[in-house]
Amino acid sequence: MKNIIGVRFKKLGKIYFFNPKQLKVKKGDKVIVETAQGEEYGEVVIPNRYVEDEKIIAPLKKVIRMANYRDQKHYEECKKIEKEAMKICQKKAKEHNLDMNLTDVEYKFDNSKILFYFTADGRIDFRELVKDLAAIYKTRIELRQIGVRDEVRRIGGNGVCGRELCCCTFLSDFEAVSIKMAKEQNVSLNPSKISGNCGRLMCCLKYEDNVYAEKLEQLPNIGAIVKTEDGEGEVDAIETLKERIKVKFKTEEGYNYKRYDVKDVEIIKDIPREQEKLDEEEIQHKKELEELEKLEELDLEKDKNDKKEVKR
């Protein structure tokens, strides 16, 4: 068992675990910790607790000390510099005619560097801007182009589920999400209901995708012809996790519907999933759904090619 504490550096940021050594801390305490980027000032959100060794990604960075009055004043000074740097960077970017939207500034507690986060539609040549900023602040300057998901992660917020956004709590990387995932999970295909605060498809659609994909391999597709104890019918709907299907039978008056466990039916003629009929909601929002898919593809491309980090 290891003694750990959880520290957060931003109000709605990710929680990181540290080795407190012999320190006893309580929630709300301020501490100075060792990180890969140097010393950082953070707030304790999870006080001392013991967890099993295998649940910890070793080695844990250490808590250097409890923050004192001097640390608090220096932290406040860093926040003031961040606000000033935001205004100066925006002014300089305008002078250089750079089409970029500055979203955040982070001045490291140990004065080692200042990071400027921005969004932009395309590539930005900000080498002259970096020179100007380095001349003003006499420290290392980094400009990082981020996507809309990264922007929302830094801003924070709550999702439609009422919980704090996944990207602000535990997600370390963004994975590709698709309309197909929502469709296979029988989620509403209304773009407003499957989009997150960032305007992209919700990350949580990815969580159960493997389970749905595995189960759907064992199920007939909508439109398939199946043999049941009541005769032959057409699959009208699928309850994936329950492994049940709704079958419709044609009668003189119209159609009758009945549900069956998949194990109790025989598939006579299946159809490829690509040939399944679009439902009314998908038809109604087809254009918006296609636009969402395009944005997802563009974001993936940007993650591979456009994300930059310029150091000085």
Buried (B, 14 or more C-beta within 10 A) or exposed (E): EBBBBBBBBBEBBBBBBBBBEEBEBEEEBBBBBBBEEEBBBBBBBBBBEEEEEEEBEEEBBEBBEBBEEEBEEBBEEBEEBBEBBBEBBBEBBEEBEBEBEBBBBBBBBBBEBBBBBBBBEEEBEBEEBBEBBBEBBEBBBBBBBBBBBBBBBBBBBEBEEEEBBBBBBEBEEBEEBBBEBBBBBBBEBBBEEBBBBBEBBBBBBBEBBEEBEEBBEEBBBBBBBBEBEEEBBBBBBBBBEEEBBBBBBEEEEEEEEBEBEBEEBEBEEBBEEEEBEEEEEBEEBEEBBEEBBEBBEEBBEBBEEBEBEBEE
